């Protein structure tokens, strides 16, 4: 499956592409947190990785056809069991991450390999997000430099300094 198709900018993270069908929300708070959808007949799992202020980070992974029945019939007695199940669906597979602001996807990754460790989704997602943020800051600084506007360059540099830890 072409991982590039799993999410697109401008969509809500729990309905990440206009062609998503049969969205099944497994858990929600004020918004869907995780679940599945179908894309061209393939089952895709989505999950909220983390949030901060009005931003959120999401992950998407296709389910191999031979595992679809097990995913559809899975039941859990504890939150720990569910977390283990979810980690197991992502571990060792390529997933797509999406950054969202106010629950609208603003950017997405290419396929990112999820390490086979507990919390691998969080580790891989945070790494992708950090690289994405650094590139965005670098690009803002380059635009300000090329504009030959000292005050804009100063604002860009200050933004860079205030957004990163000392």
DRENPA-3360 file (N, C-alpha, C; in nm, 2 decimals, always signed):
BEGIN
1 = XXXXXXXX = +0.08/-0.12/+0.00/+0.00/+0.00/+0.00/+0.09/+0.12/+0.00 ~ +0.05/+0.23/-0.07/+0.12/+0.35/-0.08/+0.09/+0.43/+0.05 ~ +0.19/+0.44/+0.14/+0.17/+0.50/+0.27/+0.14/+0.65/+0.25 ~ +0.18/+0.71/+0.14/+0.16/+0.85/+0.12/+0.01/+0.89/+0.11 ~ -0.08/+0.79/+0.09/-0.22/+0.81/+0.08/-0.29/+0.80/+0.22 ~ -0.22/+0.77/+0.32/-0.29/+0.74/+0.45/-0.34/+0.87/+0.52 ~ -0.29/+0.98/+0.49/-0.33/+1.11/+0.56/-0.30/+1.22/+0.46 ~ -0.38/+1.33/+0.48/-0.36/+1.45/+0.39/-0.39/+1.58/+0.47;
9 = XXXXXXXX = -0.32/+1.68/+0.44/-0.34/+1.81/+0.50/-0.48/+1.86/+0.48 ~ -0.54/+1.93/+0.58/-0.67/+1.98/+0.57/-0.78/+1.89/+0.62 ~ -0.74/+1.77/+0.66/-0.84/+1.67/+0.71/-0.84/+1.66/+0.86 ~ -0.95/+1.62/+0.93/-0.94/+1.59/+1.07/-0.86/+1.46/+1.08 ~ -0.78/+1.44/+1.19/-0.69/+1.33/+1.20/-0.77/+1.19/+1.21 ~ -0.89/+1.19/+1.25/-0.97/+1.06/+1.26/-1.04/+1.03/+1.13 ~ -1.03/+1.12/+1.04/-1.09/+1.10/+0.90/-0.98/+1.16/+0.81 ~ -0.86/+1.10/+0.80/-0.75/+1.17/+0.75/-0.74/+1.18/+0.60;
17 = XXXXXXXX = -0.82/+1.12/+0.53/-0.83/+1.14/+0.38/-0.98/+1.14/+0.34 ~ -1.01/+1.22/+0.24/-1.15/+1.22/+0.20/-1.21/+1.09/+0.16 ~ -1.13/+1.00/+0.11/-1.18/+0.87/+0.07/-1.19/+0.76/+0.18 ~ -1.16/+0.80/+0.31/-1.17/+0.71/+0.42/-1.31/+0.66/+0.43 ~ -1.33/+0.53/+0.45/-1.46/+0.48/+0.47/-1.47/+0.39/+0.60 ~ -1.59/+0.37/+0.64/-1.61/+0.28/+0.76/-1.52/+0.32/+0.88 ~ -1.52/+0.45/+0.91/-1.44/+0.49/+1.03/-1.51/+0.43/+1.15 ~ -1.42/+0.36/+1.23/-1.47/+0.29/+1.35/-1.39/+0.35/+1.47;
25 = XXXXXXXX = -1.45/+0.43/+1.55/-1.38/+0.49/+1.67/-1.38/+0.39/+1.78 ~ -1.26/+0.36/+1.83/-1.24/+0.27/+1.94/-1.25/+0.34/+2.07 ~ -1.20/+0.46/+2.08/-1.19/+0.53/+2.20/-1.20/+0.68/+2.17 ~ -1.27/+0.76/+2.25/-1.28/+0.90/+2.23/-1.29/+0.97/+2.37 ~ -1.25/+1.10/+2.36/-1.27/+1.18/+2.48/-1.36/+1.29/+2.43 ~ -1.31/+1.41/+2.40/-1.40/+1.51/+2.33/-1.39/+1.49/+2.18 ~ -1.30/+1.40/+2.14/-1.28/+1.38/+1.99/-1.23/+1.23/+1.99 ~ -1.24/+1.17/+1.87/-1.18/+1.03/+1.85/-1.03/+1.03/+1.88;
33 = XXXXXXXX = -0.99/+0.93/+1.96/-0.85/+0.91/+2.00/-0.79/+0.80/+1.91 ~ -0.86/+0.69/+1.89/-0.80/+0.59/+1.81/-0.91/+0.50/+1.75 ~ -0.88/+0.43/+1.64/-0.97/+0.35/+1.58/-0.92/+0.30/+1.44 ~ -1.01/+0.27/+1.35/-0.97/+0.23/+1.22/-1.06/+0.30/+1.11 ~ -1.01/+0.29/+0.99/-1.09/+0.33/+0.88/-1.04/+0.24/+0.76 ~ -1.12/+0.24/+0.65/-1.08/+0.16/+0.53/-1.04/+0.26/+0.42 ~ -0.94/+0.22/+0.35/-0.90/+0.30/+0.24/-0.87/+0.20/+0.12 ~ -0.95/+0.21/+0.02/-0.94/+0.12/-0.09/-0.94/-0.03/-0.05;
41 = XXXXXXXX = -1.03/-0.05/+0.05/-1.05/-0.18/+0.10/-0.96/-0.23/+0.21 ~ -0.85/-0.16/+0.23/-0.75/-0.19/+0.33/-0.79/-0.13/+0.47 ~ -0.76/-0.20/+0.57/-0.79/-0.16/+0.71/-0.67/-0.08/+0.76 ~ -0.69/+0.04/+0.81/-0.59/+0.13/+0.86/-0.62/+0.16/+1.01 ~ -0.52/+0.15/+1.10/-0.54/+0.19/+1.24/-0.48/+0.33/+1.25 ~ -0.56/+0.41/+1.32/-0.51/+0.55/+1.36/-0.51/+0.56/+1.51 ~ -0.42/+0.64/+1.56/-0.41/+0.67/+1.70/-0.35/+0.81/+1.73 ~ -0.40/+0.87/+1.83/-0.34/+0.99/+1.88/-0.21/+0.95/+1.96;
49 = XXXXXXXX = -0.10/+1.02/+1.92/+0.03/+0.99/+1.99/+0.04/+1.08/+2.11 ~ +0.02/+1.21/+2.09/+0.03/+1.30/+2.20/-0.03/+1.43/+2.16 ~ -0.05/+1.52/+2.26/-0.11/+1.65/+2.23/-0.02/+1.75/+2.32 ~ -0.03/+1.88/+2.27/+0.03/+1.99/+2.35/-0.04/+2.12/+2.30 ~ -0.11/+2.18/+2.39/-0.19/+2.30/+2.36/-0.29/+2.27/+2.25 ~ -0.29/+2.34/+2.14/-0.38/+2.31/+2.03/-0.32/+2.22/+1.92 ~ -0.21/+2.16/+1.95/-0.15/+2.08/+1.85/-0.15/+1.93/+1.89 ~ -0.15/+1.84/+1.79/-0.16/+1.70/+1.82/-0.07/+1.62/+1.72;
57 = XXXXXXXX = -0.03/+1.51/+1.76/+0.05/+1.42/+1.67/-0.02/+1.29/+1.66 ~ -0.04/+1.24/+1.54/-0.12/+1.12/+1.51/-0.03/+1.02/+1.43 ~ -0.07/+0.89/+1.44/+0.00/+0.78/+1.37/-0.10/+0.70/+1.30 ~ -0.06/+0.64/+1.18/-0.14/+0.56/+1.09/-0.06/+0.44/+1.04 ~ -0.12/+0.32/+1.05/-0.05/+0.21/+1.00/-0.15/+0.11/+0.93 ~ -0.12/+0.06/+0.81/-0.20/-0.04/+0.75/-0.20/-0.17/+0.82 ~ -0.31/-0.24/+0.83/-0.31/-0.37/+0.89/-0.29/-0.48/+0.78 ~ -0.20/-0.57/+0.80/-0.18/-0.67/+0.70/-0.31/-0.75/+0.69;
65 = XXXXXXXX = -0.35/-0.79/+0.57/-0.48/-0.86/+0.55/-0.50/-0.98/+0.63 ~ -0.39/-1.05/+0.66/-0.40/-1.17/+0.74/-0.42/-1.14/+0.89 ~ -0.41/-1.02/+0.93/-0.43/-0.98/+1.07/-0.57/-0.90/+1.09 ~ -0.64/-0.87/+0.98/-0.76/-0.79/+0.99/-0.86/-0.86/+1.09 ~ -0.88/-0.98/+1.08/-0.98/-1.05/+1.16/-0.95/-1.04/+1.31 ~ -0.82/-1.06/+1.34/-0.77/-1.05/+1.48/-0.79/-0.91/+1.53 ~ -0.76/-0.81/+1.45/-0.78/-0.67/+1.49/-0.93/-0.64/+1.51 ~ -1.01/-0.68/+1.42/-1.16/-0.66/+1.43/-1.22/-0.73/+1.55;
73 = XXXXXXXX = -1.17/-0.84/+1.59/-1.23/-0.92/+1.70/-1.16/-0.90/+1.84 ~ -1.06/-0.82/+1.84/-0.98/-0.80/+1.96/-1.06/-0.74/+2.08 ~ -1.04/-0.79/+2.20/-1.11/-0.74/+2.32/-1.01/-0.73/+2.43 ~ -1.03/-0.64/+2.52/-0.93/-0.62/+2.63/-1.00/-0.60/+2.76 ~ -0.93/-0.65/+2.86/-0.98/-0.64/+3.00/-0.92/-0.51/+3.07 ~ -0.81/-0.47/+3.02/-0.74/-0.36/+3.09/-0.69/-0.26/+2.98 ~ -0.66/-0.14/+3.03/-0.60/-0.04/+2.94/-0.46/-0.08/+2.90 ~ -0.39/-0.14/+2.99/-0.26/-0.19/+2.96/-0.26/-0.29/+2.85;
81 = XXXXXXXX = -0.36/-0.39/+2.85/-0.37/-0.48/+2.74/-0.39/-0.41/+2.61 ~ -0.48/-0.31/+2.61/-0.51/-0.24/+2.49/-0.38/-0.17/+2.44 ~ -0.31/-0.10/+2.53/-0.19/-0.03/+2.49/-0.09/-0.13/+2.43 ~ -0.07/-0.25/+2.49/+0.02/-0.35/+2.43/-0.03/-0.39/+2.29 ~ -0.16/-0.41/+2.28/-0.21/-0.45/+2.15/-0.18/-0.34/+2.04 ~ -0.21/-0.21/+2.08/-0.18/-0.10/+1.99/-0.03/-0.09/+1.95 ~ +0.05/-0.10/+2.05/+0.20/-0.10/+2.03/+0.24/-0.21/+1.93 ~ +0.18/-0.33/+1.95/+0.21/-0.44/+1.87/+0.17/-0.42/+1.72;
89 = XXXXXXXX = +0.06/-0.35/+1.70/+0.02/-0.32/+1.56/+0.12/-0.23/+1.48 ~ +0.19/-0.15/+1.56/+0.28/-0.05/+1.50/+0.42/-0.10/+1.50 ~ +0.46/-0.17/+1.60/+0.60/-0.21/+1.62/+0.66/-0.28/+1.50 ~ +0.78/-0.24/+1.45/+0.84/-0.31/+1.34/+0.78/-0.28/+1.20 ~ +0.69/-0.18/+1.20/+0.62/-0.15/+1.07/+0.64/-0.01/+1.03 ~ +0.62/+0.02/+0.91/+0.63/+0.16/+0.86/+0.49/+0.22/+0.89 ~ +0.49/+0.34/+0.95/+0.37/+0.42/+0.98/+0.39/+0.56/+0.92 ~ +0.28/+0.63/+0.92/+0.28/+0.77/+0.88/+0.23/+0.85/+1.00;
97 = XXXXXXXX = +0.30/+0.96/+1.02/+0.27/+1.05/+1.13/+0.21/+1.18/+1.06 ~ +0.11/+1.24/+1.14/+0.05/+1.36/+1.09/+0.05/+1.46/+1.21 ~ +0.09/+1.58/+1.18/+0.09/+1.69/+1.28/-0.04/+1.76/+1.25 ~ -0.12/+1.80/+1.36/-0.24/+1.87/+1.34/-0.25/+1.99/+1.43 ~ -0.32/+2.09/+1.39/-0.34/+2.21/+1.47/-0.49/+2.23/+1.47 ~ -0.55/+2.25/+1.59/-0.69/+2.26/+1.61/-0.76/+2.14/+1.54 ~ -0.71/+2.02/+1.55/-0.76/+1.90/+1.49/-0.78/+1.91/+1.34 ~ -0.69/+1.97/+1.27/-0.68/+1.97/+1.13/-0.53/+1.94/+1.09;
105 = XXXXXXXX = -0.52/+1.84/+1.01/-0.38/+1.79/+0.97/-0.31/+1.91/+0.89 ~ -0.19/+1.94/+0.94/-0.11/+2.05/+0.87/+0.00/+1.99/+0.79 ~ +0.06/+1.87/+0.83/+0.16/+1.81/+0.76/+0.17/+1.66/+0.80 ~ +0.24/+1.59/+0.71/+0.25/+1.44/+0.74/+0.39/+1.39/+0.70 ~ +0.42/+1.28/+0.76/+0.55/+1.22/+0.73/+0.54/+1.13/+0.61 ~ +0.66/+1.09/+0.56/+0.67/+0.97/+0.47/+0.66/+0.85/+0.57 ~ +0.68/+0.73/+0.52/+0.68/+0.62/+0.60/+0.80/+0.62/+0.70 ~ +0.77/+0.60/+0.83/+0.87/+0.60/+0.93/+0.86/+0.46/+1.00;
113 = XXXXXXXX = +0.98/+0.40/+1.01/+0.98/+0.27/+1.08/+0.96/+0.29/+1.23 ~ +0.87/+0.21/+1.29/+0.85/+0.22/+1.43/+0.93/+0.11/+1.50 ~ +1.02/+0.15/+1.60/+1.10/+0.06/+1.66/+1.02/-0.04/+1.75 ~ +1.08/-0.16/+1.77/+1.01/-0.26/+1.85/+1.04/-0.25/+1.99 ~ +1.00/-0.14/+2.05/+1.02/-0.11/+2.19/+0.88/-0.06/+2.24 ~ +0.87/-0.07/+2.37/+0.74/-0.01/+2.43/+0.75/+0.14/+2.41 ~ +0.64/+0.19/+2.36/+0.64/+0.34/+2.34/+0.70/+0.37/+2.21 ~ +0.73/+0.28/+2.12/+0.80/+0.30/+1.99/+0.73/+0.41/+1.91;
121 = XXXXXXXX = +0.59/+0.41/+1.91/+0.52/+0.51/+1.84/+0.56/+0.65/+1.88 ~ +0.56/+0.67/+2.01/+0.60/+0.80/+2.07/+0.74/+0.84/+2.04 ~ +0.83/+0.74/+2.05/+0.97/+0.77/+2.01/+0.99/+0.81/+1.87 ~ +0.93/+0.74/+1.78/+0.94/+0.77/+1.63/+0.87/+0.89/+1.60 ~ +0.75/+0.91/+1.66/+0.67/+1.03/+1.63/+0.74/+1.16/+1.67 ~ +0.79/+1.16/+1.80/+0.85/+1.27/+1.85/+0.98/+1.31/+1.77 ~ +1.05/+1.21/+1.73/+1.17/+1.23/+1.65/+1.13/+1.29/+1.51 ~ +1.03/+1.24/+1.45/+0.98/+1.30/+1.32/+0.94/+1.45/+1.34;
129 = XXXXXXXX = +0.86/+1.47/+1.45/+0.81/+1.61/+1.48/+0.93/+1.70/+1.50 ~ +1.03/+1.66/+1.58/+1.14/+1.75/+1.61/+1.22/+1.78/+1.48 ~ +1.24/+1.69/+1.39/+1.31/+1.71/+1.26/+1.22/+1.81/+1.18 ~ +1.09/+1.79/+1.18/+1.00/+1.87/+1.10/+1.00/+2.01/+1.16 ~ +1.00/+2.03/+1.29/+1.00/+2.16/+1.35/+1.13/+2.23/+1.32 ~ +1.25/+2.16/+1.33/+1.38/+2.22/+1.30/+1.38/+2.27/+1.16 ~ +1.33/+2.19/+1.06/+1.33/+2.23/+0.92/+1.25/+2.36/+0.90 ~ +1.13/+2.36/+0.97/+1.04/+2.48/+0.95/+1.11/+2.60/+1.00;
137 = XXXXXXXX = +1.18/+2.59/+1.12/+1.25/+2.71/+1.18/+1.36/+2.75/+1.09 ~ +1.44/+2.65/+1.04/+1.55/+2.68/+0.94/+1.50/+2.76/+0.82 ~ +1.38/+2.71/+0.77/+1.33/+2.77/+0.65/+1.28/+2.92/+0.67 ~ +1.22/+2.94/+0.79/+1.18/+3.08/+0.82/+1.30/+3.17/+0.83 ~ +1.40/+3.12/+0.89/+1.53/+3.20/+0.90/+1.58/+3.23/+0.76 ~ +1.58/+3.13/+0.67/+1.64/+3.15/+0.54/+1.55/+3.25/+0.46 ~ +1.42/+3.25/+0.47/+1.33/+3.34/+0.40/+1.36/+3.49/+0.46 ~ +1.37/+3.50/+0.59/+1.40/+3.63/+0.65/+1.53/+3.68/+0.60;
145 = XXXXXXXX = +1.63/+3.60/+0.59/+1.77/+3.64/+0.55/+1.76/+3.68/+0.40 ~ +1.69/+3.61/+0.32/+1.69/+3.64/+0.18/+1.60/+3.77/+0.15 ~ +1.51/+3.80/+0.24/+1.43/+3.92/+0.22/+1.51/+4.05/+0.24 ~ +1.63/+4.03/+0.30/+1.72/+4.15/+0.32/+1.65/+4.26/+0.41 ~ +1.57/+4.20/+0.51/+1.50/+4.29/+0.60/+1.55/+4.26/+0.74 ~ +1.64/+4.35/+0.80/+1.70/+4.32/+0.93/+1.60/+4.30/+1.04 ~ +1.49/+4.37/+1.04/+1.39/+4.35/+1.15/+1.32/+4.21/+1.13 ~ +1.29/+4.17/+1.01/+1.24/+4.03/+0.99/+1.33/+3.92/+1.03;
153 = XXXXXXXX = +1.46/+3.95/+1.00/+1.56/+3.85/+1.03/+1.58/+3.84/+1.18 ~ +1.57/+3.95/+1.25/+1.57/+3.95/+1.40/+1.45/+3.88/+1.46 ~ +1.33/+3.90/+1.41/+1.21/+3.83/+1.45/+1.23/+3.68/+1.43 ~ +1.28/+3.64/+1.32/+1.29/+3.50/+1.29/+1.39/+3.43/+1.38 ~ +1.50/+3.50/+1.41/+1.61/+3.45/+1.50/+1.55/+3.44/+1.64 ~ +1.48/+3.55/+1.68/+1.42/+3.54/+1.82/+1.32/+3.43/+1.83 ~ +1.24/+3.40/+1.73/+1.15/+3.29/+1.73/+1.22/+3.16/+1.74 ~ +1.33/+3.15/+1.67/+1.41/+3.03/+1.68/+1.47/+3.01/+1.82;
161 = XXXXXX = +1.52/+3.11/+1.88/+1.58/+3.11/+2.01/+1.48/+3.08/+2.12 ~ +1.36/+3.14/+2.11/+1.26/+3.12/+2.21/+1.18/+2.98/+2.20 ~ +1.20/+2.92/+2.08/+1.13/+2.79/+2.06/+1.21/+2.67/+2.10 ~ +1.34/+2.69/+2.12/+1.42/+2.57/+2.16/+1.48/+2.59/+2.30 ~ +1.50/+2.47/+2.36/+1.56/+2.48/+2.50/+1.70/+2.53/+2.49 ~ +1.75/+2.60/+2.60/+1.88/+2.65/+2.60/+1.98/+2.54/+2.62;
% end
